[in-house]
Amino acid sequence: MAKKKTKNKKPSERWKKYKISGNNIERAKTCPKCGPGMFLAVHKDRLYCGHCHYTEFLKK
């Protein structure tokens, strides 16, 4: 029996959610339902939480 092929998972890039400007740390927007540990994913028309499926639509 042949081994099943597996896809490699993309690692979390959590360091991209923080920006340092001077002495301040700027964090990306977090989910209001899940709390400060869960960041919202940025799409072209919305912000989305993959954990609780919270969605904020961006205005055009």
PDB file with one MODEL, atoms N, CA, C and O in Angstrom:
MODEL        1
ATOM      1  N   MET A   1       0.843  -1.185   0.000  1.00  0.00           N
ATOM      2  CA  MET A   1       0.000   0.000   0.000  1.00  0.00           C
ATOM      3  C   MET A   1       0.888   1.249   0.000  1.00  0.00           C
ATOM      4  O   MET A   1       1.834   1.342   0.782  1.00  0.00           O
ATOM      5  N   ALA A   2       0.584   2.186  -0.863  1.00  0.00           N
ATOM      6  CA  ALA A   2       1.386   3.404  -0.990  1.00  0.00           C
ATOM      7  C   ALA A   2       1.022   4.404   0.100  1.00  0.00           C
ATOM      8  O   ALA A   2      -0.103   4.430   0.600  1.00  0.00           O
ATOM      9  N   LYS A   3       2.006   5.227   0.453  1.00  0.00           N
ATOM     10  CA  LYS A   3       1.761   6.259   1.454  1.00  0.00           C
ATOM     11  C   LYS A   3       0.901   7.368   0.869  1.00  0.00           C
ATOM     12  O   LYS A   3       1.008   7.692  -0.313  1.00  0.00           O
ATOM     13  N   LYS A   4       0.058   7.940   1.696  1.00  0.00           N
ATOM     14  CA  LYS A   4      -0.808   9.037   1.277  1.00  0.00           C
ATOM     15  C   LYS A   4       0.016  10.329   1.225  1.00  0.00           C
ATOM     16  O   LYS A   4       0.766  10.624   2.155  1.00  0.00           O
ATOM     17  N   LYS A   5      -0.123  11.095   0.140  1.00  0.00           N
ATOM     18  CA  LYS A   5       0.601  12.355   0.029  1.00  0.00           C
ATOM     19  C   LYS A   5      -0.058  13.402   0.919  1.00  0.00           C
ATOM     20  O   LYS A   5      -1.285  13.487   0.982  1.00  0.00           O
ATOM     21  N   THR A   6       0.757  14.200   1.606  1.00  0.00           N
ATOM     22  CA  THR A   6       0.246  15.251   2.470  1.00  0.00           C
ATOM     23  C   THR A   6       0.731  16.601   1.972  1.00  0.00           C
ATOM     24  O   THR A   6       1.836  16.717   1.441  1.00  0.00           O
ATOM     25  N   LYS A   7      -0.100  17.619   2.148  1.00  0.00           N
ATOM     26  CA  LYS A   7       0.292  18.973   1.791  1.00  0.00           C
ATOM     27  C   LYS A   7       0.949  19.622   3.000  1.00  0.00           C
ATOM     28  O   LYS A   7       0.531  19.413   4.139  1.00  0.00           O
ATOM     29  N   ASN A   8       1.973  20.405   2.737  1.00  0.00           N
ATOM     30  CA  ASN A   8       2.624  21.128   3.816  1.00  0.00           C
ATOM     31  C   ASN A   8       1.759  22.310   4.224  1.00  0.00           C
ATOM     32  O   ASN A   8       1.239  23.033   3.375  1.00  0.00           O
ATOM     33  N   LYS A   9       1.608  22.501   5.542  1.00  0.00           N
ATOM     34  CA  LYS A   9       0.819  23.611   6.043  1.00  0.00           C
ATOM     35  C   LYS A   9       1.680  24.867   6.094  1.00  0.00           C
ATOM     36  O   LYS A   9       2.864  24.809   6.428  1.00  0.00           O
ATOM     37  N   LYS A  10       1.072  26.003   5.758  1.00  0.00           N
ATOM     38  CA  LYS A  10       1.762  27.278   5.818  1.00  0.00           C
ATOM     39  C   LYS A  10       1.843  27.703   7.284  1.00  0.00           C
ATOM     40  O   LYS A  10       0.825  27.694   7.976  1.00  0.00           O
ATOM     41  N   PRO A  11       3.018  28.071   7.769  1.00  0.00           N
ATOM     42  CA  PRO A  11       3.127  28.463   9.171  1.00  0.00           C
ATOM     43  C   PRO A  11       2.452  29.815   9.434  1.00  0.00           C
ATOM     44  O   PRO A  11       2.302  30.637   8.531  1.00  0.00           O
ATOM     45  N   SER A  12       2.058  30.017  10.666  1.00  0.00           N
ATOM     46  CA  SER A  12       1.427  31.269  11.069  1.00  0.00           C
ATOM     47  C   SER A  12       2.428  32.406  10.937  1.00  0.00           C
ATOM     48  O   SER A  12       3.579  32.271  11.352  1.00  0.00           O
ATOM     49  N   GLU A  13       2.000  33.521  10.366  1.00  0.00           N
ATOM     50  CA  GLU A  13       2.870  34.688  10.236  1.00  0.00           C
ATOM     51  C   GLU A  13       2.379  35.783  11.176  1.00  0.00           C
ATOM     52  O   GLU A  13       2.045  36.885  10.741  1.00  0.00           O
ATOM     53  N   ARG A  14       2.341  35.476  12.437  1.00  0.00           N
ATOM     54  CA  ARG A  14       1.791  36.384  13.439  1.00  0.00           C
ATOM     55  C   ARG A  14       2.640  37.645  13.599  1.00  0.00           C
ATOM     56  O   ARG A  14       2.126  38.683  14.015  1.00  0.00           O
ATOM     57  N   TRP A  15       3.945  37.568  13.272  1.00  0.00           N
ATOM     58  CA  TRP A  15       4.807  38.738  13.408  1.00  0.00           C
ATOM     59  C   TRP A  15       4.424  39.839  12.427  1.00  0.00           C
ATOM     60  O   TRP A  15       4.807  40.991  12.632  1.00  0.00           O
ATOM     61  N   LYS A  16       3.681  39.527  11.369  1.00  0.00           N
ATOM     62  CA  LYS A  16       3.251  40.533  10.409  1.00  0.00           C
ATOM     63  C   LYS A  16       2.084  41.367  10.934  1.00  0.00           C
ATOM     64  O   LYS A  16       1.726  42.369  10.315  1.00  0.00           O
ATOM     65  N   LYS A  17       1.486  40.982  12.052  1.00  0.00           N
ATOM     66  CA  LYS A  17       0.350  41.701  12.621  1.00  0.00           C
ATOM     67  C   LYS A  17       0.785  42.828  13.556  1.00  0.00           C
ATOM     68  O   LYS A  17      -0.062  43.557  14.074  1.00  0.00           O
ATOM     69  N   TYR A  18       2.090  42.983  13.781  1.00  0.00           N
ATOM     70  CA  TYR A  18       2.625  44.020  14.658  1.00  0.00           C
ATOM     71  C   TYR A  18       3.532  44.947  13.858  1.00  0.00           C
ATOM     72  O   TYR A  18       4.266  44.502  12.976  1.00  0.00           O
ATOM     73  N   LYS A  19       3.474  46.249  14.174  1.00  0.00           N
ATOM     74  CA  LYS A  19       4.385  47.221  13.574  1.00  0.00           C
ATOM     75  C   LYS A  19       4.949  48.083  14.687  1.00  0.00           C
ATOM     76  O   LYS A  19       4.226  48.503  15.590  1.00  0.00           O
ATOM     77  N   ILE A  20       6.247  48.345  14.614  1.00  0.00           N
ATOM     78  CA  ILE A  20       6.903  49.158  15.628  1.00  0.00           C
ATOM     79  C   ILE A  20       7.190  50.521  15.029  1.00  0.00           C
ATOM     80  O   ILE A  20       7.847  50.621  13.993  1.00  0.00           O
ATOM     81  N   SER A  21       6.704  51.571  15.673  1.00  0.00           N
ATOM     82  CA  SER A  21       6.983  52.934  15.241  1.00  0.00           C
ATOM     83  C   SER A  21       7.466  53.720  16.461  1.00  0.00           C
ATOM     84  O   SER A  21       6.688  54.057  17.354  1.00  0.00           O
ATOM     85  N   GLY A  22       8.739  53.996  16.474  1.00  0.00           N
ATOM     86  CA  GLY A  22       9.316  54.701  17.623  1.00  0.00           C
ATOM     87  C   GLY A  22       9.288  53.803  18.850  1.00  0.00           C
ATOM     88  O   GLY A  22       9.823  52.695  18.828  1.00  0.00           O
ATOM     89  N   ASN A  23       8.662  54.285  19.925  1.00  0.00           N
ATOM     90  CA  ASN A  23       8.528  53.498  21.154  1.00  0.00           C
ATOM     91  C   ASN A  23       7.178  52.810  21.253  1.00  0.00           C
ATOM     92  O   ASN A  23       6.894  52.163  22.261  1.00  0.00           O
ATOM     93  N   ASN A  24       6.333  52.934  20.227  1.00  0.00           N
ATOM     94  CA  ASN A  24       4.988  52.359  20.272  1.00  0.00           C
ATOM     95  C   ASN A  24       4.903  51.082  19.441  1.00  0.00           C
ATOM     96  O   ASN A  24       5.574  50.941  18.419  1.00  0.00           O
ATOM     97  N   ILE A  25       4.076  50.171  19.897  1.00  0.00           N
ATOM     98  CA  ILE A  25       3.782  48.948  19.142  1.00  0.00           C
ATOM     99  C   ILE A  25       2.360  49.068  18.631  1.00  0.00           C
ATOM    100  O   ILE A  25       1.430  49.238  19.419  1.00  0.00           O
ATOM    101  N   GLU A  26       2.179  48.981  17.314  1.00  0.00           N
ATOM    102  CA  GLU A  26       0.856  49.038  16.717  1.00  0.00           C
ATOM    103  C   GLU A  26       0.418  47.630  16.368  1.00  0.00           C
ATOM    104  O   GLU A  26       1.123  46.911  15.659  1.00  0.00           O
ATOM    105  N   ARG A  27      -0.745  47.235  16.864  1.00  0.00           N
ATOM    106  CA  ARG A  27      -1.268  45.899  16.604  1.00  0.00           C
ATOM    107  C   ARG A  27      -2.347  45.968  15.539  1.00  0.00           C
ATOM    108  O   ARG A  27      -3.041  46.978  15.413  1.00  0.00           O
ATOM    109  N   ALA A  28      -2.489  44.894  14.772  1.00  0.00           N
ATOM    110  CA  ALA A  28      -3.579  44.813  13.800  1.00  0.00           C
ATOM    111  C   ALA A  28      -4.896  44.678  14.551  1.00  0.00           C
ATOM    112  O   ALA A  28      -4.903  44.394  15.749  1.00  0.00           O
ATOM    113  N   LYS A  29      -5.993  44.876  13.865  1.00  0.00           N
ATOM    114  CA  LYS A  29      -7.314  44.814  14.499  1.00  0.00           C
ATOM    115  C   LYS A  29      -7.603  43.398  14.990  1.00  0.00           C
ATOM    116  O   LYS A  29      -7.354  42.422  14.283  1.00  0.00           O
ATOM    117  N   THR A  30      -8.132  43.300  16.210  1.00  0.00           N
ATOM    118  CA  THR A  30      -8.449  42.004  16.796  1.00  0.00           C
ATOM    119  C   THR A  30      -9.957  41.784  16.796  1.00  0.00           C
ATOM    120  O   THR A  30     -10.732  42.721  16.607  1.00  0.00           O
ATOM    121  N   CYS A  31     -10.358  40.546  17.008  1.00  0.00           N
ATOM    122  CA  CYS A  31     -11.770  40.177  16.993  1.00  0.00           C
ATOM    123  C   CYS A  31     -12.459  40.654  18.276  1.00  0.00           C
ATOM    124  O   CYS A  31     -11.967  40.379  19.370  1.00  0.00           O
ATOM    125  N   PRO A  32     -13.593  41.369  18.162  1.00  0.00           N
ATOM    126  CA  PRO A  32     -14.287  41.831  19.363  1.00  0.00           C
ATOM    127  C   PRO A  32     -14.974  40.701  20.135  1.00  0.00           C
ATOM    128  O   PRO A  32     -15.211  40.838  21.335  1.00  0.00           O
ATOM    129  N   LYS A  33     -15.295  39.600  19.477  1.00  0.00           N
ATOM    130  CA  LYS A  33     -15.934  38.469  20.160  1.00  0.00           C
ATOM    131  C   LYS A  33     -14.907  37.584  20.862  1.00  0.00           C
ATOM    132  O   LYS A  33     -15.107  37.190  22.011  1.00  0.00           O
ATOM    133  N   CYS A  34     -13.814  37.272  20.177  1.00  0.00           N
ATOM    134  CA  CYS A  34     -12.820  36.317  20.705  1.00  0.00           C
ATOM    135  C   CYS A  34     -11.845  36.953  21.678  1.00  0.00           C
ATOM    136  O   CYS A  34     -11.309  36.261  22.544  1.00  0.00           O
ATOM    137  N   GLY A  35     -11.599  38.247  21.561  1.00  0.00           N
ATOM    138  CA  GLY A  35     -10.680  38.902  22.478  1.00  0.00           C
ATOM    139  C   GLY A  35      -9.369  39.277  21.813  1.00  0.00           C
ATOM    140  O   GLY A  35      -9.213  39.127  20.601  1.00  0.00           O
ATOM    141  N   PRO A  36      -8.422  39.769  22.611  1.00  0.00           N
ATOM    142  CA  PRO A  36      -7.193  40.341  22.045  1.00  0.00           C
ATOM    143  C   PRO A  36      -6.223  39.336  21.431  1.00  0.00           C
ATOM    144  O   PRO A  36      -5.268  39.759  20.778  1.00  0.00           O
ATOM    145  N   GLY A  37      -6.413  38.059  21.601  1.00  0.00           N
ATOM    146  CA  GLY A  37      -5.482  37.085  21.036  1.00  0.00           C
ATOM    147  C   GLY A  37      -5.750  36.732  19.589  1.00  0.00           C
ATOM    148  O   GLY A  37      -4.870  36.192  18.919  1.00  0.00           O
ATOM    149  N   MET A  38      -6.946  37.022  19.087  1.00  0.00           N
ATOM    150  CA  MET A  38      -7.325  36.616  17.730  1.00  0.00           C
ATOM    151  C   MET A  38      -7.334  37.827  16.800  1.00  0.00           C
ATOM    152  O   MET A  38      -8.099  38.770  17.005  1.00  0.00           O
ATOM    153  N   PHE A  39      -6.478  37.795  15.776  1.00  0.00           N
ATOM    154  CA  PHE A  39      -6.418  38.881  14.806  1.00  0.00           C
ATOM    155  C   PHE A  39      -7.414  38.629  13.682  1.00  0.00           C
ATOM    156  O   PHE A  39      -7.738  37.483  13.368  1.00  0.00           O
ATOM    157  N   LEU A  40      -7.893  39.710  13.082  1.00  0.00           N
ATOM    158  CA  LEU A  40      -8.797  39.609  11.950  1.00  0.00           C
ATOM    159  C   LEU A  40      -7.976  39.533  10.662  1.00  0.00           C
ATOM    160  O   LEU A  40      -7.024  40.292  10.483  1.00  0.00           O
ATOM    161  N   ALA A  41      -8.342  38.629   9.782  1.00  0.00           N
ATOM    162  CA  ALA A  41      -7.686  38.512   8.487  1.00  0.00           C
ATOM    163  C   ALA A  41      -8.167  39.649   7.602  1.00  0.00           C
ATOM    164  O   ALA A  41      -9.343  40.011   7.638  1.00  0.00           O
ATOM    165  N   VAL A  42      -7.265  40.215   6.805  1.00  0.00           N
ATOM    166  CA  VAL A  42      -7.603  41.343   5.947  1.00  0.00           C
ATOM    167  C   VAL A  42      -7.774  40.837   4.528  1.00  0.00           C
ATOM    168  O   VAL A  42      -6.823  40.343   3.921  1.00  0.00           O
ATOM    169  N   HIS A  43      -8.990  40.959   3.993  1.00  0.00           N
ATOM    170  CA  HIS A  43      -9.277  40.644   2.600  1.00  0.00           C
ATOM    171  C   HIS A  43      -9.550  41.957   1.876  1.00  0.00           C
ATOM    172  O   HIS A  43      -9.561  43.012   2.510  1.00  0.00           O
ATOM    173  N   LYS A  44      -9.769  41.918   0.574  1.00  0.00           N
ATOM    174  CA  LYS A  44      -9.935  43.174  -0.159  1.00  0.00           C
ATOM    175  C   LYS A  44     -11.238  43.888   0.161  1.00  0.00           C
ATOM    176  O   LYS A  44     -11.311  45.107  -0.001  1.00  0.00           O
ATOM    177  N   ASP A  45     -12.277  43.177   0.612  1.00  0.00           N
ATOM    178  CA  ASP A  45     -13.557  43.816   0.899  1.00  0.00           C
ATOM    179  C   ASP A  45     -14.064  43.591   2.318  1.00  0.00           C
ATOM    180  O   ASP A  45     -15.162  44.037   2.651  1.00  0.00           O
ATOM    181  N   ARG A  46     -13.287  42.908   3.164  1.00  0.00           N
ATOM    182  CA  ARG A  46     -13.786  42.594   4.502  1.00  0.00           C
ATOM    183  C   ARG A  46     -12.644  42.250   5.457  1.00  0.00           C
ATOM    184  O   ARG A  46     -11.522  41.973   5.032  1.00  0.00           O
ATOM    185  N   LEU A  47     -12.953  42.272   6.758  1.00  0.00           N
ATOM    186  CA  LEU A  47     -12.092  41.757   7.817  1.00  0.00           C
ATOM    187  C   LEU A  47     -12.786  40.524   8.368  1.00  0.00           C
ATOM    188  O   LEU A  47     -14.000  40.548   8.573  1.00  0.00           O
ATOM    189  N   TYR A  48     -12.044  39.437   8.616  1.00  0.00           N
ATOM    190  CA  TYR A  48     -12.676  38.167   8.952  1.00  0.00           C
ATOM    191  C   TYR A  48     -11.924  37.454  10.070  1.00  0.00           C
ATOM    192  O   TYR A  48     -10.693  37.417  10.084  1.00  0.00           O
ATOM    193  N   CYS A  49     -12.690  36.884  11.014  1.00  0.00           N
ATOM    194  CA  CYS A  49     -12.114  36.056  12.079  1.00  0.00           C
ATOM    195  C   CYS A  49     -12.352  34.598  11.711  1.00  0.00           C
ATOM    196  O   CYS A  49     -13.498  34.176  11.560  1.00  0.00           O
ATOM    197  N   GLY A  50     -11.289  33.833  11.566  1.00  0.00           N
ATOM    198  CA  GLY A  50     -11.408  32.436  11.200  1.00  0.00           C
ATOM    199  C   GLY A  50     -11.857  31.555  12.346  1.00  0.00           C
ATOM    200  O   GLY A  50     -12.245  30.407  12.134  1.00  0.00           O
ATOM    201  N   HIS A  51     -11.808  32.083  13.564  1.00  0.00           N
ATOM    202  CA  HIS A  51     -12.170  31.280  14.729  1.00  0.00           C
ATOM    203  C   HIS A  51     -13.678  31.262  14.965  1.00  0.00           C
ATOM    204  O   HIS A  51     -14.274  30.199  15.136  1.00  0.00           O
ATOM    205  N   CYS A  52     -14.295  32.454  14.974  1.00  0.00           N
ATOM    206  CA  CYS A  52     -15.738  32.540  15.264  1.00  0.00           C
ATOM    207  C   CYS A  52     -16.551  32.993  14.053  1.00  0.00           C
ATOM    208  O   CYS A  52     -17.772  33.120  14.147  1.00  0.00           O
ATOM    209  N   HIS A  53     -15.898  33.239  12.919  1.00  0.00           N
ATOM    210  CA  HIS A  53     -16.531  33.658  11.661  1.00  0.00           C
ATOM    211  C   HIS A  53     -17.146  35.052  11.731  1.00  0.00           C
ATOM    212  O   HIS A  53     -18.096  35.348  11.005  1.00  0.00           O
ATOM    213  N   TYR A  54     -16.615  35.902  12.591  1.00  0.00           N
ATOM    214  CA  TYR A  54     -17.040  37.305  12.661  1.00  0.00           C
ATOM    215  C   TYR A  54     -16.531  38.025  11.413  1.00  0.00           C
ATOM    216  O   TYR A  54     -15.378  37.840  11.023  1.00  0.00           O
ATOM    217  N   THR A  55     -17.383  38.847  10.780  1.00  0.00           N
ATOM    218  CA  THR A  55     -17.012  39.549   9.558  1.00  0.00           C
ATOM    219  C   THR A  55     -17.368  41.012   9.659  1.00  0.00           C
ATOM    220  O   THR A  55     -18.465  41.363  10.092  1.00  0.00           O
ATOM    221  N   GLU A  56     -16.436  41.875   9.257  1.00  0.00           N
ATOM    222  CA  GLU A  56     -16.691  43.312   9.122  1.00  0.00           C
ATOM    223  C   GLU A  56     -16.450  43.651   7.662  1.00  0.00           C
ATOM    224  O   GLU A  56     -15.373  43.381   7.131  1.00  0.00           O
ATOM    225  N   PHE A  57     -17.441  44.240   7.011  1.00  0.00           N
ATOM    226  CA  PHE A  57     -17.290  44.624   5.617  1.00  0.00           C
ATOM    227  C   PHE A  57     -16.721  46.026   5.533  1.00  0.00           C
ATOM    228  O   PHE A  57     -17.124  46.908   6.291  1.00  0.00           O
ATOM    229  N   LEU A  58     -15.779  46.240   4.610  1.00  0.00           N
ATOM    230  CA  LEU A  58     -15.175  47.548   4.417  1.00  0.00           C
ATOM    231  C   LEU A  58     -16.041  48.351   3.446  1.00  0.00           C
ATOM    232  O   LEU A  58     -16.595  47.809   2.490  1.00  0.00           O
ATOM    233  N   LYS A  59     -16.143  49.646   3.711  1.00  0.00           N
ATOM    234  CA  LYS A  59     -16.960  50.494   2.842  1.00  0.00           C
ATOM    235  C   LYS A  59     -16.198  50.783   1.560  1.00  0.00           C
ATOM    236  O   LYS A  59     -14.972  50.886   1.558  1.00  0.00           O
ATOM    237  N   LYS A  60     -16.943  50.912   0.474  1.00  0.00           N
ATOM    238  CA  LYS A  60     -16.330  51.183  -0.832  1.00  0.00           C
ATOM    239  C   LYS A  60     -16.047  52.654  -1.020  1.00  0.00           C
ATOM    240  O   LYS A  60     -15.532  53.055  -2.063  1.00  0.00           O
TER     241      LYS A  60
ENDMDL
END
